[in-house]
């Protein structure tokens, strides 16, 4: 296998890992997708995908990071989450990684719930905070998936047309 083909294979692996990272919080999803696209463009001497396209893809990547933070914080703030609830959601997300898909969905909820109970022992409010934080995270994943497909579509159009 020649060096250029190796770069293309690595680029595809990075993009696939990035797509997985959109739903798996342990991986930096869209930044990995962007790095894979940048590597593919570089391996092709920027003939198929030029700098203008890469700048737009880079801006979409930056937007994805902002969306991730914004969606989680808005979801939590709309229900009056404390900082301990936000910390709990982050810890719950990390712990949830070890329990597969169910852990990825349940971890942030239970983390926010326990964090809010630690802040103020009121089960009703803590449950609302857990649900609100979880909905914010789900909204962030949905928005990032949309950005991921927009990036892939733009890249494919630039590559083939």
C-alpha positions as YAML, in Angstrom:
chain: A
units: angstrom
residues:
- id: 1
  name: UNK
  ca: [0.00, 0.00, 0.00]
- id: 2
  name: UNK
  ca: [1.43, 3.37, -0.95]
- id: 3
  name: UNK
  ca: [1.66, 6.30, 1.46]
- id: 4
  name: UNK
  ca: [-1.24, 8.23, -0.06]
- id: 5
  name: UNK
  ca: [-3.58, 5.25, 0.32]
- id: 6
  name: UNK
  ca: [-2.46, 4.88, 3.93]
- id: 7
  name: UNK
  ca: [-3.36, 8.53, 4.56]
- id: 8
  name: UNK
  ca: [-6.80, 8.00, 3.03]
- id: 9
  name: UNK
  ca: [-7.41, 4.94, 5.20]
- id: 10
  name: UNK
  ca: [-6.34, 6.88, 8.30]
- id: 11
  name: UNK
  ca: [-8.61, 9.77, 7.25]
- id: 12
  name: UNK
  ca: [-11.61, 7.43, 6.96]
- id: 13
  name: UNK
  ca: [-10.81, 5.88, 10.36]
- id: 14
  name: UNK
  ca: [-10.65, 9.34, 11.93]
- id: 15
  name: UNK
  ca: [-13.97, 10.34, 10.35]
- id: 16
  name: UNK
  ca: [-15.67, 7.14, 11.52]
- id: 17
  name: UNK
  ca: [-14.26, 7.55, 15.04]
- id: 18
  name: UNK
  ca: [-15.48, 11.13, 14.99]
- id: 19
  name: UNK
  ca: [-18.98, 10.07, 13.99]
- id: 20
  name: UNK
  ca: [-18.98, 7.62, 16.89]
- id: 21
  name: UNK
  ca: [-17.77, 10.48, 19.09]
- id: 22
  name: UNK
  ca: [-20.88, 12.49, 18.27]
- id: 23
  name: UNK
  ca: [-22.83, 10.10, 20.50]
- id: 24
  name: UNK
  ca: [-19.99, 8.85, 22.72]
- id: 25
  name: UNK
  ca: [-18.93, 11.74, 24.95]
- id: 26
  name: UNK
  ca: [-15.44, 10.33, 25.54]
- id: 27
  name: UNK
  ca: [-14.41, 11.08, 21.95]
- id: 28
  name: UNK
  ca: [-14.11, 14.58, 20.47]
- id: 29
  name: UNK
  ca: [-16.62, 13.81, 17.69]
- id: 30
  name: UNK
  ca: [-16.66, 16.53, 15.09]
- id: 31
  name: UNK
  ca: [-13.07, 17.66, 15.68]
- id: 32
  name: UNK
  ca: [-12.00, 14.10, 14.75]
- id: 33
  name: UNK
  ca: [-14.24, 14.22, 11.67]
- id: 34
  name: UNK
  ca: [-12.62, 17.51, 10.67]
- id: 35
  name: UNK
  ca: [-9.08, 16.19, 11.21]
- id: 36
  name: UNK
  ca: [-9.94, 13.19, 9.02]
- id: 37
  name: UNK
  ca: [-11.27, 15.48, 6.30]
- id: 38
  name: UNK
  ca: [-8.23, 17.72, 6.54]
- id: 39
  name: UNK
  ca: [-5.95, 14.67, 6.25]
- id: 40
  name: UNK
  ca: [-7.85, 13.43, 3.18]
- id: 41
  name: UNK
  ca: [-7.64, 16.86, 1.57]
- id: 42
  name: UNK
  ca: [-3.93, 17.07, 2.32]
- id: 43
  name: UNK
  ca: [-3.29, 13.54, 0.98]
- id: 44
  name: UNK
  ca: [-4.97, 14.62, -2.27]
- id: 45
  name: UNK
  ca: [-2.84, 17.80, -2.43]
- id: 46
  name: UNK
  ca: [-5.99, 19.87, -1.86]
- id: 47
  name: UNK
  ca: [-7.09, 19.13, -5.43]
- id: 48
  name: UNK
  ca: [-10.58, 17.86, -4.58]
- id: 49
  name: UNK
  ca: [-11.17, 19.80, -1.36]
- id: 50
  name: UNK
  ca: [-9.73, 23.30, -1.20]
- id: 51
  name: UNK
  ca: [-9.11, 25.82, 1.52]
- id: 52
  name: UNK
  ca: [-12.48, 27.55, 1.27]
- id: 53
  name: UNK
  ca: [-14.27, 24.26, 1.94]
- id: 54
  name: UNK
  ca: [-11.87, 23.46, 4.77]
- id: 55
  name: UNK
  ca: [-12.45, 26.84, 6.39]
- id: 56
  name: UNK
  ca: [-16.23, 26.27, 6.28]
- id: 57
  name: UNK
  ca: [-15.75, 22.77, 7.71]
- id: 58
  name: UNK
  ca: [-13.54, 24.22, 10.45]
- id: 59
  name: UNK
  ca: [-16.18, 26.81, 11.33]
- id: 60
  name: UNK
  ca: [-18.82, 24.07, 11.52]
- id: 61
  name: UNK
  ca: [-16.50, 22.16, 13.85]
- id: 62
  name: UNK
  ca: [-16.14, 25.19, 16.14]
- id: 63
  name: UNK
  ca: [-19.92, 25.62, 16.02]
- id: 64
  name: UNK
  ca: [-20.35, 21.99, 17.12]
- id: 65
  name: UNK
  ca: [-18.29, 22.58, 20.26]
- id: 66
  name: UNK
  ca: [-20.39, 25.65, 21.06]
- id: 67
  name: UNK
  ca: [-23.61, 23.68, 20.44]
- id: 68
  name: UNK
  ca: [-22.45, 20.93, 22.79]
- id: 69
  name: UNK
  ca: [-21.83, 23.34, 25.65]
- id: 70
  name: UNK
  ca: [-24.86, 25.51, 24.91]
- id: 71
  name: UNK
  ca: [-27.40, 22.66, 24.72]
- id: 72
  name: UNK
  ca: [-26.32, 21.08, 28.00]
- id: 73
  name: UNK
  ca: [-26.19, 24.37, 29.90]
- id: 74
  name: UNK
  ca: [-29.51, 25.60, 28.52]
- id: 75
  name: UNK
  ca: [-31.22, 22.31, 29.34]
- id: 76
  name: UNK
  ca: [-29.92, 22.47, 32.89]
- id: 77
  name: UNK
  ca: [-30.54, 26.17, 33.42]
- id: 78
  name: UNK
  ca: [-34.14, 25.99, 32.17]
- id: 79
  name: UNK
  ca: [-34.94, 23.80, 35.16]
- id: 80
  name: UNK
  ca: [-32.75, 25.68, 37.65]
- id: 81
  name: UNK
  ca: [-29.85, 23.24, 37.93]
- id: 82
  name: UNK
  ca: [-27.08, 23.97, 40.37]
- id: 83
  name: UNK
  ca: [-23.38, 23.73, 39.56]
- id: 84
  name: UNK
  ca: [-23.29, 20.48, 41.49]
- id: 85
  name: UNK
  ca: [-25.98, 19.11, 39.15]
- id: 86
  name: UNK
  ca: [-23.87, 20.07, 36.12]
- id: 87
  name: UNK
  ca: [-20.84, 18.44, 37.70]
- id: 88
  name: UNK
  ca: [-22.95, 15.38, 38.47]
- id: 89
  name: UNK
  ca: [-24.12, 15.21, 34.84]
- id: 90
  name: UNK
  ca: [-20.51, 15.29, 33.63]
- id: 91
  name: UNK
  ca: [-19.44, 12.59, 36.08]
- id: 92
  name: UNK
  ca: [-22.55, 10.54, 35.26]
- id: 93
  name: UNK
  ca: [-21.71, 10.74, 31.57]
- id: 94
  name: UNK
  ca: [-18.18, 9.44, 32.19]
- id: 95
  name: UNK
  ca: [-19.40, 6.64, 34.47]
- id: 96
  name: UNK
  ca: [-22.12, 5.80, 31.96]
- id: 97
  name: UNK
  ca: [-19.47, 5.02, 29.35]
- id: 98
  name: UNK
  ca: [-18.70, 1.82, 31.23]
- id: 99
  name: UNK
  ca: [-22.29, 0.61, 30.99]
- id: 100
  name: UNK
  ca: [-22.82, 0.73, 27.24]
- id: 101
  name: UNK
  ca: [-25.69, 2.49, 25.49]
- id: 102
  name: UNK
  ca: [-27.97, 2.38, 28.54]
- id: 103
  name: UNK
  ca: [-25.26, 3.99, 30.65]
- id: 104
  name: UNK
  ca: [-24.76, 6.72, 28.07]
- id: 105
  name: UNK
  ca: [-28.41, 7.70, 28.36]
- id: 106
  name: UNK
  ca: [-28.95, 7.06, 32.07]
- id: 107
  name: UNK
  ca: [-25.58, 8.35, 33.35]
- id: 108
  name: UNK
  ca: [-26.15, 12.08, 32.74]
- id: 109
  name: UNK
  ca: [-29.66, 11.89, 34.20]
- id: 110
  name: UNK
  ca: [-28.62, 10.12, 37.40]
- id: 111
  name: UNK
  ca: [-25.50, 12.26, 37.72]
- id: 112
  name: UNK
  ca: [-27.51, 15.48, 37.50]
- id: 113
  name: UNK
  ca: [-30.15, 14.06, 39.86]
- id: 114
  name: UNK
  ca: [-27.56, 13.11, 42.48]
- id: 115
  name: UNK
  ca: [-25.69, 16.39, 42.05]
- id: 116
  name: UNK
  ca: [-28.88, 18.36, 42.61]
- id: 117
  name: UNK
  ca: [-29.78, 16.21, 45.63]
- id: 118
  name: UNK
  ca: [-26.31, 16.95, 47.00]
- id: 119
  name: UNK
  ca: [-26.99, 20.66, 46.50]
- id: 120
  name: UNK
  ca: [-30.52, 20.62, 47.91]
- id: 121
  name: UNK
  ca: [-32.30, 17.47, 49.12]
- id: 122
  name: UNK
  ca: [-35.60, 17.93, 47.25]
- id: 123
  name: UNK
  ca: [-36.40, 14.88, 45.12]
- id: 124
  name: UNK
  ca: [-38.99, 16.62, 42.90]
- id: 125
  name: UNK
  ca: [-36.65, 19.42, 41.88]
- id: 126
  name: UNK
  ca: [-33.72, 17.05, 41.52]
- id: 127
  name: UNK
  ca: [-35.76, 14.87, 39.16]
- id: 128
  name: UNK
  ca: [-36.72, 17.90, 37.04]
- id: 129
  name: UNK
  ca: [-33.06, 18.94, 36.92]
- id: 130
  name: UNK
  ca: [-32.02, 15.43, 35.89]
- id: 131
  name: UNK
  ca: [-34.59, 15.33, 33.09]
- id: 132
  name: UNK
  ca: [-33.78, 18.87, 31.93]
- id: 133
  name: UNK
  ca: [-30.06, 18.20, 31.84]
- id: 134
  name: UNK
  ca: [-30.60, 14.92, 30.02]
- id: 135
  name: UNK
  ca: [-32.86, 16.61, 27.44]
- id: 136
  name: UNK
  ca: [-30.20, 19.26, 26.89]
- id: 137
  name: UNK
  ca: [-27.59, 16.58, 26.24]
- id: 138
  name: UNK
  ca: [-29.92, 14.74, 23.85]
- id: 139
  name: UNK
  ca: [-30.64, 18.01, 22.02]
- id: 140
  name: UNK
  ca: [-26.89, 18.61, 21.73]
- id: 141
  name: UNK
  ca: [-26.34, 15.14, 20.24]
- id: 142
  name: UNK
  ca: [-29.14, 15.68, 17.71]
- id: 143
  name: UNK
  ca: [-27.74, 19.07, 16.69]
- id: 144
  name: UNK
  ca: [-24.21, 17.66, 16.42]
- id: 145
  name: UNK
  ca: [-25.49, 14.78, 14.26]
- id: 146
  name: UNK
  ca: [-27.04, 17.37, 11.96]
- id: 147
  name: UNK
  ca: [-23.75, 19.25, 11.79]
- id: 148
  name: UNK
  ca: [-21.86, 15.99, 11.17]
- id: 149
  name: UNK
  ca: [-24.06, 15.12, 8.20]
- id: 150
  name: UNK
  ca: [-23.80, 18.68, 6.89]
- id: 151
  name: UNK
  ca: [-20.01, 18.45, 7.10]
- id: 152
  name: UNK
  ca: [-19.96, 15.06, 5.38]
- id: 153
  name: UNK
  ca: [-22.29, 16.31, 2.67]
- id: 154
  name: UNK
  ca: [-20.16, 19.40, 2.05]
- id: 155
  name: UNK
  ca: [-17.01, 17.31, 1.97]
- id: 156
  name: UNK
  ca: [-18.49, 14.79, -0.46]
- id: 157
  name: UNK
  ca: [-19.79, 17.53, -2.76]
- id: 158
  name: UNK
  ca: [-16.39, 19.24, -2.73]
- id: 159
  name: UNK
  ca: [-14.59, 15.95, -3.35]
- id: 160
  name: UNK
  ca: [-16.67, 14.70, -6.27]
- id: 161
  name: UNK
  ca: [-17.98, 17.91, -7.84]
...
